[in-house]
């Protein structure tokens, strides 16, 4: 049961990444908060797992009154009322919780809900979270909106201080041809501008999809073989694939090293990113 929930959460994280990418590609630009934050919010609804996690880390757990069905960090968040998912937030469920602040990651679905909530006088905040830097900026904006500026600044400072020490740990990735796979049907990989590309760059790996024209290019199996990766970071394993040897069975990829990626901090930038990056570094330490 727990494995099923975890796979569903991982799927939601990957889906949220793709939705954010679509919104960015379409020039989506969330407006500033619809109303000024006159006081520290007492009732907060979160429309994204990463923001729920951040709110709790900023000490705002008691104020969070609604989350998505995929919010599982910390475990206490799973007991809170659900307002839908990242792609299908339910305005009626949100309003029933009488929030004085609704927070979301920028995306077309959340933009529609936030606009309607703002029109009804509810304060809203949409943040970008498609890279480590925008995640740090999101943390600061959340801190400003909730009276937790010092907590947010401390979190960001600690995370930034940890990053330089991670790259030297992963000697097995440095200079190696690698690809970050998000899905198999179709075969979607991390291109330039994606979080997966940022992860590979952080560890000095050569992203074989770096020359793509899109953050989420679709490859055929033949194109993947021609790209000749030495290492595959397989996030599609998070969806419970029944074919663990899918890549090694492809002609021409018999010697490739495949590492399953399931840690939320590697699937989506957020408060668990450093934990995920440290986990990945440990697997490639030598």
Buried (B, 14 or more C-beta within 10 A) or exposed (E): EEEEEBBBBBBBBBBBBBBBBEBBEEEBEBEEBBEEBEEBBEBBBBBBBBBBBBBBBBEBBEBBBBBBBBBBBEEEBBEBEBBBBBBEBBBEBBBEBEBBBBBBBBBEBBBEBBBBBBEEEBBBBBBBBBBBEBBBBBBBBBBBBBBBBEBBBBBBEEBEEBBEEBBEBBBBBEEBBBBBBBBBEEBBBBBBBBBBBBBBBBBBBBBBBBEBEBBBBEBEBEBBBEBEBBBBBBBBBBBBBEEEEBBEEBEEBEEBBBBBBBBBBBBBBBBBBBBBBBBBBEBBEE
